[in-house]
Amino acid sequence: DAFAALRRVAELLHAPVTTSWAGRGVLPETSPLAVPMPHVELNHKVRNDSDAVLIIGSRVGETDWWGKPPYWRNPSEQKTIQIDIDSRMIGLNKPVDLAILADARRTLELLGDELERRQGEIRLDGRRARVAGYAKTMQDDRNRWNKALADMATPMNPAHIGAVCQEVFPEDTVLVADGGNATIWAMFYHQVKVPNTVLSTFKFGMLGAGMAQAVGAAIARRKPVCCIIGDGAMGFHPQEIETAVRNNAQVVYIVLCDKQWGMVKMNQQFMLRPFKTMLFKHLGPEETIKADLGEIEFDKLGQSMGAYGARVSDPKQLKPVLQQALASGKCAVIHVDVDPVKHMWAPGLLHFKKMHEEPKS
């Protein structure tokens, strides 16, 4: 619960704030100082621009590129201060110049007090100019991504799902993201405005975990929860629909159905037919190995367990369908047919492939 203290320190220093994927929302992403993780290249730039970094409660793991060059500045050129209550996390992946074994909130509160006393000594003009430049980059990124929202083809471009959920659900709704490409599409088109409202197994990549995470969040908060999930991930633990129904947990499961193991298929395509893949964007089922799935009517599967169910493939119908699901007051399963080729080419795809290749330095 260090959110207010973090915001105060960031504003006093006019320092940009980057997070891990799981840390999204510790500073509302509407803040001019927030550099959300979907802006992957900008995150690399911010971490290389900085001559000093303050790492708070993070082990700087694989989804943070281990704190290593070329994604972060060379340790010899960058002072690193790390605050953590667990001594095993300090300096685990990135060398530390100053280690602080302490509670994050209390340390930030004391740091904020000291910064307020020294306000006259802090020069902010250069930082303001740099942060303004970051803001322009983020707006350019967003304008480029939003072009996908003009695509009204059926089955739908998966970009619509995160964007429409942002419109339909209250901003303090917990978003659970589960699956491979489904999670990426959800993250790129959802802005986090409230702390502790994103749940996902970002650093493990386990499929199906979101089914139960969503139930837990709905029971804990007694509010509707939005779960954006891939059809492959949903197939691991569909019985959690019955758990939600039995416990009156209002989870709206939005199942992105492309009938394929998207990330697996993409890897196979690049390994087996790289030039054809780049030229045509996809291969036929006979050119990949067991990467395609059969039809599962997830809306009817949900109805069989007592949930509200609906199916949609036209982006113009997505918003009213989600509104009806919320109005039902019960667990809901929305089967969303997405274009399998567009779904496979998720935004930032190459960055995510690189993320799991540990830098040599």
Buried (B, 14 or more C-beta within 10 A) or exposed (E): EBBEBBBBBBBBBBBBBBBBBBBBBBBBBEBBBBBBBBBBEBBBBBBBEBEEBBBBBBBBBBBBBBBBBEBBBEBEEBBBBBBBBEEEBBBBBBEBEEBBEEBBBEBBBEBBEEBEEEEEEEEEEEBEEBBEEBBEBBEEBBEEBEEBBEEEEEBBBBBBBBBBBBEBBEEEBBBBBBBBBBBBBBBBBBBBBBBBBBBBBBBEBEBBBBBBBBBBBBBEBEBBBBBBBBBBBBBBBBEBBBBBBEEEBBBBBBBBBBBBBBBBBBBBBEEEBEEBBEEEEBBEEEBBEEBBBEEBBBBEBBBBBBBBBBBBBBBEBBBEBBEEBBEBEBBBBBBBBBBBEBBBEBBBBEBBEEBEEEEEE
